[in-house]
Amino acid sequence: MTHRFIDMRLRPPIPEWVSGPTFKTAMYYPRHVANFRGARSAWTESIETLFQEMDSTGVRYGVVMGRAAAGKLGGVSNSAILNTLERWPNRFLGFLGVDLENVRDGVSELKEIAGQAGVKGVSIEPGSNKTALLADDPKLDPIYDFCEERGLPVSISLSGLLSALAGHDITWASPVAAQRVALRRPKLTIVMSHASWPYAHEMVSIALTCPNIYVSPDVYISKARMPGASTYVDAANCFLADRTLWGTAYPSQSLEEGTRDFLAMDWNPAIVDKVAYGNAARLFGLEP
């Protein structure tokens, strides 16, 4: 059976990313963990090869997640993201980044550009920011206000690896502060990118009672034998079938391995296409 996929976290090898630390940092697993091969397109930094890999694996869209003011993790400008969406509208969707060191100017930029074609949300990474923040820090309220007003989802990226690579301890990856945001703002749609790994049990428990939270474990459900993966899979099978999203965190994981390992996990067959494509398509208003 052929499956379609929307990769919820795919940073393509565009010049603005490969010229700085962001792309190389995102390849932490292939560079440091023996059983992560990495993609040929990532090692060669070839976007044309990436397109071949997308076509061969059924990845219809890659979601380009913005990042700004992330210190050691690097970042990329929103103008580079918009250029990518404009040049390859049939390949990519985008979440714009916000400089959390300067939220006021960041929101002003969002107001000017968020209506452009292909923009589907806003991306923040508070726990791995240059100055680590909790997701419910009051300084982030203008971002949440903007997303609510525009009806755009906000991606809150949290993981222990991200926090560690940014020079912070892994407690910044806890999803509890995001739960407080979700409870206070029931009309705000939140995508938990990296799904607060390794806090998998806490993440799915929170999502159970917060219907405005989507769980997006990306690489943590697209790599065989990844610690914590079974928790996300079990939760989707039991109560999060409509709010679990697939991804690879490319270039952390290749699309070939990511689709293969995902499909080999213990999913209820009835929900595979929801997780792989349908839930994200519904979230973004795409064809089912």
ROFITOR-457490 format. One record per atom (N, C-alpha, C): residue in one letter; x, y, z. Coordinates in pm, whole numbers, plus 50000, padded with zeros to 5 digits. Atoms other than C-alpha are relative to their C-alpha. Layout:
<nodes>
AXYZ
...
</nodes>
This chain:
<nodes>
M500854987950000
M500005000050000
M500885012550000
T499264987450007
T501255034749910
T499435010050098
H500424990149901
H501135061050183
H500525013849959
R499554986250015
R501335098850164
R500455005150136
F499454994649876
F503285118750420
F500115015249993
I499604986149979
I503575154150547
I501034999750112
D498935000049900
D506895157950727
D499925013150078
M500264988249919
M506195181751014
M501265007550043
R498774992849964
R509855190951063
R501094996249900
L499045002750107
L512035192550752
L500695013049964
R499234988050033
R514775218250713
R500854997049878
P499315003650125
P515945217050351
P501395006349993
P498644994850011
P519575222750252
P500085012349910
I499904987350071
I519105258450133
I501265007250048
P498724993649964
P522205280750136
P499995006850137
E500054992749874
E521025301250435
E500164990850121
W499865009449890
W520935269950652
W501344992849997
V498775007850004
V523925250350529
V501235008750021
S498854991149981
S526185281050552
S500245003450147
G499854997249858
G525605284150927
G499964987250082
P499975011949913
P525455260751229
P498724991950002
T501295006649980
T521775251651203
T499934986349936
F500125012750071
F521975224050942
F500934989550060
K499035009549944
K525095208051088
K499584995750141
T500475003649867
T523665209451441
T498824990449991
A501155008850017
A520465193051316
A500414985949960
M499495013250034
M522635164151196
M500744993550117
Y499335005649882
Y523665155751551
Y499954984750000
Y500125014649997
Y522315120251529
Y500874993349893
P499145006550100
P523955110951194
P501495001950027
R498594997449976
R527225126651307
R500544992950125
H499535005049871
H527345111251655
H499444986350039
V500635012749963
V525125079951661
V500134990449882
A499585008950108
A526285049951461
A498854995149913
N501075006050081
N522885036351353
N499105010449933
F500654989750081
F521735069651204
F500885002449878
R499194998350121
R522955069350845
R499975014349948
G500174987150063
G521625103150748
G499634998449854
A500425000450140
A520285111550404
A501145004249908
R499014995950099
R522445113750095
R499875014849969
S500224985850030
S520865147550026
S500545009150109
A499504991949889
A521885159850371
A501535000550000
W498535000350002
W525505148450348
W500555008149883
T499524992850118
T525825163449999
T499425014149991
E500654986949995
E523655193750086
E499375003549865
S500614998550133
S521685189049763
S498484999950011
I501464999449993
I518085200649746
I499364991949888
E500545008250108
E517555183149413
E499964985350040
T500025013749949
T518525150249575
T498914998350105
L501105000549903
L516125158249859
L498674998149929
F501265001550073
F513315161849605
F499834985749948
Q500075014050043
Q514145127549465
Q499624991050116
E500315008049881
E514005113349818
E498555002150044
M501404997449968
M510665130149883
M499084992249906
D500845006950098
D509205115649563
D500024984950021
S499885014649988
S510485080549628
S499364994750128
T500575004449872
T509075079549983
T498565004650022
G501374995349986
G505725096749929
G499835012050089
V500104987949918
V506535128250126
V499515011449912
R500654990050085
R504135153349974
R500495014050033
Y499534986949955
Y505195183550181
Y500984998350115
G499164998449883
G507965192550419
G499675013250066
V500304987849926
V507185217950691
V501315006050050
V498764993149967
V510025242850725
V499765007950128
M500194993649870
M510225252751092
M501045011050021
G499114988849978
G511675287151158
G500704999250135
R499244999149875
R514255293851425
R500735013350001
A499314987349989
A515605327051550
A500625001350139
A499334996849873
A518035338351823
A500204987750087
A499865012449925
A518825302751923
A501434997450046
G498665001649947
G522435308852026
G500794989749922
K499145010250061
K524565277951958
K499304992249889
L500745007650101
L521795262251747
L499885007349868
G500114992450123
G521895289951491
G498565003349966
G501344996350043
G518895301751294
G500025004049854
V500124995650139
V517635313850961
V498935010849995
S500944989050009
S515775345050855
S498674995449944
N501325003050059
N512085344650777
N499985003149851
S499964997250144
S512915359950440
S500514987949923
A499515012250066
A514855328150356
A498904989549993
I501115009550001
I511845307150454
I498985004049894
L500984995550099
L509505328450243
L500514997849858
N499435002550132
N511865325949947
N499884985249963
T500125014450023
T511835288049986
T498564996349964
L501415003050027
L508025287049996
L499585005349862
E500344994150129
E507785309649693
E500624992149885
R499295007050108
R510345290149489
R499474985849981
W500445013950009
W508985255349571
W498664998350073
P501295000449929
P505295259649666
P499374986250005
N500555013550000
N504515223549583
N500824990150081
R499135008449918
R507215210449814
R499945003450149
F499814995949861
F507205230950132
F498865008750051
L500844991049923
L504965247350390
L500895005950109
G499094993549907
G506355270950651
G499375004850129
F500294993649872
F506215281351015
F501075010650022
L499064989049985
L507815315351071
L500605000450140
G499334999049870
G510355320151349
G499835013850061
V500074987449926
V510315347051616
V501245001150088
D498854997449914
D513345362351787
D499495002150142
L500524999149864
L512515355452152
L500815009550087
E499264989549930
E515185380352256
E499415013849968
N500604987350042
N513135407352081
N498604997149947
V501345004450038
V509505396352079
V499215011249932
R500774988850057
R508105430652002
R500275001549851
D499674998750142
D509975433951672
D499634987349923
G500355012550065
G509395397251597
G498544999349963
V501435000150028
V505645400951622
V499665010449893
S500214990050106
S505785432551411
S500314994149863
E499685006550127
E507495412251139
E498924990049961
L501065009750029
L504875384851169
L498785006949940
K501174992850049
K502125410351112
K500145003849853
E499754995950138
E503755420350785
E500034988349902
I499695010750095
I504525386150638
I499194987150019
A500665012849971
A502315359250796
A498914996449901
G501055002850097
G499705362450524
G500504994949866
Q499465004250129
Q502055351650247
Q499754985249976
A500355013550040
A501405319650056
A500944989750062
G499225011049944
G502535287550221
G500275000950148
V499784998449856
V502765301650574
V498844993650075
K501025007549929
K500895278150807
K500065001550151
G499924998749856
G502025288151154
G501245007850042
V498894992849937
V504595303051390
V500784990050084
S499125009449930
S507565284951542
S500815007150107
I499144995149893
I509195291451879
I500684988150068
E499245010549933
E511805271452071
E500485005350135
P499644993049876
P511745285852423
P501034992850085
G499095007449914
G513615258052602
G501404998649948
S498665000550058
S516575259952367
S500405013649944
N499684986550043
N516565297252307
N501345004450061
K498754994749945
K519735317252369
K499855002450150
T500384998949859
T518105327052699
T498824990650018
A501065010149987
A516065296452799
A498775005950069
L501274995249948
L512405303452867
L499054988350017
L501125009349994
L509395283752983
L498935004649901
A501004996850102
A506535282052735
A498955009850048
D501004990749948
D504275302052967
D500625013050052
D499394987349962
D506725330553018
D499165011549944
P500874989050047
P504685362952996
P500545007349877
K499474992850115
K507075377352738
K499584993549867
L500465006850122
L505705351552489
L498545002849969
D501434997650019
D502115363252529
D499675007349870
P500334993450128
P502235387252229
P500034990449881
I499955010050108
I503155357552008
I498714991850001
Y501235007849988
Y500245337052138
Y498785008449962
D501104991150038
D497935367052102
D499885000949849
F499994998850146
F498955370951739
F499464987349935
C500435012750060
C498445334151661
C498504997950019
E501445001349977
E494995334251820
E499225009349907
E500704990350085
E493985365551629
E499984995649854
R499895004150140
R495165351151296
R499524985749975
G500415013850017
G493975315751359
G501134991049954
L498845007850038
L497495302151314
L500474991350116
P499425008149894
P498925272951509
P501395004950037
V498644997049956
V502055278551714
V500704986850029
S499155011649969
S504775252151718
S500905003750116
I499094998449887
I506515249652054
I500944988049998
S499035011050010
S509665229052002
S500714998350133
L499355003249873
L510895212152318
L500574986049992
S499415013449983
S513325183252360
S501245001350086
G498805000049918
G516085173652596
G501265002149918
L498824998250085
L518565171752308
L500135014549957
L499944986050039
L517655206452184
L500535008750113
S499574991949886
S518065221252531
S501474997750029
A498595003149972
A521375203252583
A500935006349896
L499174994250104
L522755214352248
L500095015250011
A500004985549979
A521815250052339
A500735004150128
G499254997149878
G523735247152666
G499165000650125
H500904999949885
H520775242552900
H499744985850049
D500335013449952
D519675213353119
D498664995649941
I501155005250073
I516925190552995
I498665003050066
T501294996749939
T514285202353243
T499255010649920
W500664990050085
W513595230552995
W499144993449893
A500805007350099
A512075203452771
A498674995150056
S501265004649940
S509245195753014
S498815006949934
P501184994150064
P505775201252860
P499035006850097
V500974995149902
V504145213253184
V499655014749976
A500304985950026
A504475250253102
A499135001649876
A500864999650119
A502945243752759
A498574996050035
Q501345003649953
Q500035227052936
Q499295012350057
R500614988049942
R499445259153129
R499555009649891
V500394991550113
V499405278552800
V498724994649937
A501175006250065
A496915254052649
A498745001850083
L501164998749912
L494615255952950
L499505014550005
R500384985949994
R494655293852959
R499475005249867
R500344995350135
R494175296952583
R499394988549920
P500605011750068
P491745269952466
P499775001949851
K500184997550143
K491345286752125
K501324999949922
L498695000250065
L495085285352054
L500374985649966
T499555013250041
T496235255151853
T501514999150018
I498595001749967
I499595242451977
I500514986949942
V499305011950050
V501895218251794
V501254998250084
M498845002749916
M504385202552031
M501054992649918
S498965005850084
S507345197051801
S501084993550086
H499115008849922
H509785170251922
H499294993750120
A500875006249899
A506945161952165
A500634999050138
S499404999149866
S508985171852472
S500814987750039
W499165011549970
W511175141052442
W501165004250090
P500445013549963
P512245124352673
P498794999550093
Y501164999749912
Y509155135352869
Y498764994849928
A501075005350084
A506945112852657
A498724997450079
H501205003049922
H504575101052930
H499295012850044
E500604987349961
E504045136453056
E499315006649881
M500554993550119
M503455148852702
M498654994149960
V501275005950044
V500745123952610
V498935001550106
S500984997949894
S499075127652949
S499405013949991
I500484986350016
I498835165052894
I499095001249878
A500814999050123
A497515161352539
A498644993350017
L501275006949978
L494815137552661
L498905009650043
T501024990849946
T493035165952844
T500105014049941
C499884986950067
C494105195052620
C499724997949851
P500345002950140
P492245191252288
P500605009649900
N499364990450091
N494095221252143
N501484997049980
I498605003950016
I497465203052159
I500124988549900
Y499595010750091
Y498875182751868
Y501384995250043
V498715005849961
V501745159151950
V500764996349874
S499205002050121
S504485159251686
S501394995050038
P498715005249953
P507315135851794
P501104999649894
D499105000650116
D508975136651448
D501004988550013
V499005010750003
V512265117351475
V499754989250106
Y500225009449891
Y511085100651795
Y498924989649970
I500865011050051
I508485080551598
I500404996149859
S499565003650135
S510535076851281
S501374993550003
K498745007249987
K513565058051413
K499784987350081
A500175012749931
A513525021251505
A500784999950131
R499415001849867
R514265013751872
R500335013150069
M499804987249932
M514165050451967
M499344999550138
P500625000049868
P513605052552345
P498835009850005
G501184991549986
G510145066352419
G499024999049886
A500895000450116
A508685059352075
A498714992550030
S501195008149974
S506295032752204
S498955007750079
T500964992049924
T504705057852441
T499155008649907
Y500754991950097
Y503755081052154
Y499104991249914
V500805009150083
V502545051551945
V498804994950079
D501105005149917
D500465036952230
D498955010850022
A500954989149976
A498895070952300
A499175002749875
A500744998050124
A497965075451934
A498994988949978
N500915011350016
N496445040751921
N498835000750097
C501035000049895
C494495047152241
C499125012449996
F500844987949987
F493375083552246
F500505012249923
L499504988350073
L495485106452023
L500094997549849
A499965003350142
A494735092251678
A499845012349911
D500294988250083
D493495125951551
D500935011750028
R499124988749965
R496225147351710
R501474995850012
T498585003950010
T499465128651644
T500475002649858
L499464995950129
L501665141251360
L501354993449976
W498745006650036
W504535124551174
W501025010049950
G498914992150055
G507915138951086
G501314992650016
T498685006249989
T511605131051058
T501025008650072
A498984990449955
A513375162451185
A501204999849905
Y498934999250101
Y515385159950861
Y500765013150016
P499115010950038
P518365161850839
P500414990450112
S499675009749895
S518395143051170
S499804985649954
Q500355013350048
Q516795113150998
Q499695001049851
S500305000150143
S516545103750632
S498534996849979
L501395003050031
L513135102050468
L499814985149975
E500105014350027
E513825066550354
E499864992150130
E500065007149872
E514545053950705
E498805004650083
G501094994649919
G511945076650861
G498654994449964
T501285006050042
T509045063650654
T499994985150029
R499925014549976
R510225027550677
R499834996550147
D500045003449858
D510765027451052
D498655003750063
F501334996149953
F507515046151116
F498974989249969
L500995009850042
L505475020950919
L500194986550069
A499725012849934
A507154991951101
A499614999950147
M500374999449858
M506025004051444
M498604994350021
D501225007349964
D503044989251625
D498765008949997
W501164991350016
W500385012751489
W498744991849975
N501295004850047
N496705004751464
N499925003549851
P500004996950144
P496465001651083
P498995010649960
A501044990550035
A493345023051085
A500435014550017
I499614986249975
I495245053951202
I501295004149929
V498704997050061
V498485051851001
V499925011949906
D500094989150096
D497325075050724
D499605013250065
K500284987749925
K495935099850977
K501295006150051
V498764995049941
V499285102751151
V500975004549892
A499034997150106
A501305102550830
A499645012549920
Y500424989350090
Y499235127850636
Y498735007250045
G501344994349984
G495615133150730
G499885010450109
N500134990449890
N495955150951063
N500645013449965
A499344987650040
A498445176250928
A499235006949887
A500774994150110
A496385181250611
A498785007350055
R501164993549938
R493325189050824
R500425012750073
L499514988549925
L495335212551045
L500325011749908
F499574989650093
F496615231550740
F498985003449893
G501024997350099
G493415231050538
G500364995249860
L499625005850129
L494875209150262
L499014989549959
E500895010750048
E493125183150050
E500204987650085
P499865011949914
P492395151850255
P500724988549929
</nodes>
